[in-house]
Amino acid sequence: MDERREAHPVPWGPKDVLSGLALAGLGLALAIGGTALALVALNLPSDEEAGDLALLAATLAFEATLVAVALAIALGKHGSRLSDLGFRPLRREKWWIPPASVGAIFMVLLIYGIIVRLLGIERAQPQSTLPERLFDRTSTLALAGGLAVIIAPLAEETFFRGFIFTALHQRWGFLRAAATSGFLFALPHADPGSIIPFTGAGMVLAVAYANSGSLWGSIATHALFNLISFTAAATTGIGGGG
């Protein structure tokens, strides 16, 4: 593994991570609450399409919050640079890292699924984070695709790998930082069956980041994984993606 770190230690640390998590949680609550209030105010609680669009809007607001929090603490509070968050050029010879990492994530999911079936606990299988009906309309399909393939990878990698993993890596070492950031990455998916496999996926994304020396390595991995999962969901009707 390429253990190359930033040219200098980043100034934010575990306390800033806790503050960031609290702000992200507040942002999630406001996004959900604000969307629900908007639906009630517009008298659209029984409109399925409006509800789906509201869900996507709340998701977009949450993703924007993740980026805003990471930038506010790293750049605003500490005066750091985007490169400290991992936004450095991805070296050409590292092109193989995203596809290899995607393969590793699918292997994690496969092994987890086999273990769950062998243990006879099918309820522990990961469930889709996207309602299947989103794939039935062109409007919601396009918006969900944009969120899954472009916005979520950029926002979530900025927050969970660039902000959280970077801070913990230099203080806790790779394994603890990868596991912690992976676990925190799994939690917002709000599915108990996704906690273990998505924690593993988050650790693979941390490896992609560390090995590539650039956040674009993990962003590309995340985007490619979501693209494959979303395409499969759109063609089979089984939701997926992270």
C-alpha positions in Angstrom: 0.0 0.0 0.0 1.2 3.5 -0.8 1.3 5.1 2.6 1.9 8.6 1.2 0.2 11.2 3.2 -0.3 14.9 2.8 2.8 17.1 2.5 2.1 18.3 6.0 -0.2 17.1 8.7 -3.7 18.4 8.4 -4.8 20.8 11.2 -8.2 19.3 11.8 -8.5 16.3 14.1 -11.0 14.0 16.0 -12.7 16.9 17.8 -13.4 18.5 14.4 -14.6 15.2 13.1 -17.1 15.0 16.0 -18.2 18.6 15.2 -18.6 17.7 11.5 -20.7 14.6 12.3 -23.0 16.7 14.5 -23.4 19.3 11.8 -24.0 16.6 9.2 -26.6 15.0 11.5 -28.3 18.3 11.9 -28.3 18.9 8.2 -29.9 15.5 7.6 -32.6 16.2 10.2 -33.3 19.6 8.6 -33.4 18.1 5.1 -35.9 15.5 6.1 -38.0 17.8 8.3 -38.0 20.6 5.8 -39.0 18.3 3.0 -41.9 16.8 5.1 -43.1 20.3 6.0 -43.0 21.3 2.3 -45.1 18.3 1.3 -47.7 19.1 4.0 -47.7 22.8 3.1 -48.3 22.0 -0.5 -50.9 19.4 0.4 -49.0 16.7 -1.5 -48.6 13.9 1.1 -50.5 11.4 -1.0 -48.8 12.3 -4.3 -46.4 9.5 -4.9 -44.3 11.3 -7.5 -44.1 14.4 -5.4 -43.0 12.3 -2.5 -40.2 10.7 -4.6 -39.0 14.0 -5.8 -39.0 15.3 -2.2 -36.9 12.3 -1.2 -34.4 13.0 -3.9 -34.4 16.7 -2.9 -33.7 15.8 0.7 -30.9 13.5 -0.4 -29.4 16.3 -2.5 -29.6 18.7 0.5 -27.9 16.1 2.7 -25.1 15.5 0.2 -24.6 19.3 -0.1 -24.4 19.5 3.7 -21.6 17.0 3.7 -19.5 19.0 1.3 -20.3 22.3 3.1 -19.3 20.9 6.5 -16.0 19.5 5.2 -15.1 22.7 3.4 -16.2 24.9 6.3 -14.0 23.1 8.9 -11.0 22.3 6.7 -10.8 25.4 4.6 -12.8 27.9 6.6 -11.9 27.1 10.2 -8.3 25.9 9.6 -7.3 27.7 6.4 -6.4 24.5 4.7 -6.3 23.8 0.9 -8.4 21.5 -1.2 -5.3 19.4 -1.7 -5.3 18.7 2.1 -8.7 17.1 1.6 -7.2 14.9 -1.1 -8.0 16.9 -4.2 -4.7 16.2 -5.9 -4.2 15.0 -9.5 -4.6 11.3 -10.0 -1.4 10.0 -11.4 -1.8 8.3 -14.8 -0.1 5.1 -13.7 -2.8 4.7 -11.0 -5.6 4.2 -13.5 -6.1 0.6 -12.4 -7.0 1.4 -8.8 -10.7 2.4 -9.4 -11.7 -0.8 -11.4 -9.7 -3.0 -9.0 -11.3 -1.4 -6.0 -14.8 -1.8 -7.5 -14.1 -5.5 -7.9 -13.0 -5.7 -4.3 -16.2 -4.0 -3.1 -18.3 -6.5 -5.0 -16.2 -9.3 -3.5 -16.9 -7.9 0.0 -20.7 -7.9 -0.8 -20.6 -11.4 -2.3 -18.7 -12.9 0.7 -21.1 -11.1 3.1 -24.1 -12.4 1.2 -22.8 -16.0 1.2 -22.2 -15.9 4.9 -25.6 -14.5 5.7 -27.3 -17.2 3.6 -25.2 -19.9 5.2 -26.2 -18.6 8.6 -29.9 -18.5 7.5 -30.4 -14.8 8.4 -31.8 -13.5 5.1 -33.1 -10.4 7.0 -29.5 -9.3 7.3 -29.1 -9.0 3.6 -28.5 -5.3 2.4 -31.7 -3.6 1.2 -31.9 -1.0 -1.5 -31.6 2.6 -0.4 -33.7 3.6 -3.4 -37.5 2.8 -3.7 -38.1 0.7 -6.8 -40.7 3.1 -8.1 -38.0 5.7 -8.7 -37.1 3.6 -11.8 -40.6 3.7 -13.2 -40.5 7.4 -14.2 -38.0 9.2 -16.5 -37.9 12.3 -14.2 -37.1 10.4 -11.0 -34.8 7.9 -12.8 -32.6 10.7 -14.3 -32.4 12.6 -11.0 -31.7 9.5 -9.0 -29.0 8.5 -11.5 -27.3 11.9 -11.2 -27.4 11.7 -7.4 -26.0 8.2 -7.3 -23.3 8.4 -9.9 -22.1 12.0 -9.7 -23.2 13.9 -6.6 -23.0 11.1 -3.9 -19.5 9.9 -4.8 -18.1 13.5 -4.8 -19.9 14.6 -1.6 -19.4 11.4 0.4 -15.8 10.9 -0.5 -15.1 14.5 0.3 -16.6 14.1 3.8 -15.9 10.5 4.8 -12.5 10.0 3.2 -11.1 13.5 2.5 -12.3 14.9 5.8 -12.8 12.1 8.3 -10.4 9.4 7.2 -7.6 12.0 6.6 -7.9 13.4 10.1 -8.0 10.0 11.8 -5.4 8.4 9.6 -2.6 10.6 10.8 -3.5 10.1 14.4 -4.9 6.5 14.6 -3.1 4.7 11.8 -4.7 3.3 8.7 -6.8 0.3 10.0 -8.6 2.1 12.7 -9.2 5.2 10.5 -10.4 3.1 7.6 -12.8 1.1 9.8 -14.2 4.1 11.6 -14.7 6.2 8.5 -16.2 3.1 6.8 -18.6 2.5 9.6 -19.7 6.2 9.7 -20.1 6.0 5.9 -22.5 3.0 6.3 -24.7 4.6 8.9 -26.5 7.2 6.7 -27.7 4.4 4.4 -30.2 3.7 7.2 -30.3 -0.1 6.6 -29.1 -2.5 9.3 -28.2 -5.1 6.7 -25.9 -2.6 5.0 -23.8 -1.7 8.1 -21.2 -4.6 7.8 -20.8 -4.8 4.0 -20.8 -1.0 3.5 -18.3 -0.6 6.3 -16.2 -3.0 4.3 -16.9 -1.0 1.2 -15.8 2.2 3.0 -12.6 0.5 4.0 -11.9 -0.4 0.4 -12.5 3.2 -0.6 -10.0 4.3 2.0 -7.5 1.9 0.4 -8.2 3.4 -3.0 -7.6 6.8 -1.6 -4.4 5.9 0.2 -3.0 3.9 -2.8 -3.8 6.5 -5.4 -2.6 9.4 -3.3 -5.7 11.3 -4.5 -9.3 11.6 -3.5 -10.2 11.2 -7.2 -9.2 7.6 -6.8 -11.9 6.9 -4.3 -14.4 9.2 -6.0 -13.9 7.3 -9.3 -14.2 4.0 -7.5 -17.4 5.1 -5.7 -18.9 6.5 -9.0 -18.1 3.3 -10.9 -19.6 1.1 -8.3 -22.7 3.2 -8.1 -23.0 3.3 -11.9 -22.9 -0.5 -12.2 -25.3 -0.9 -9.3 -27.7 1.7 -10.6 -27.6 0.4 -14.1 -28.4 -3.1 -12.7 -31.2 -1.7 -10.6 -32.7 0.3 -13.5 -32.7 -2.8 -15.8 -33.9 -5.4 -13.2 -35.9 -3.3 -10.8 -33.7 -4.1 -7.8 -32.3 -1.0 -6.2 -28.7 -0.6 -5.1 -25.8 1.6 -4.8 -24.1 3.4 -1.9 
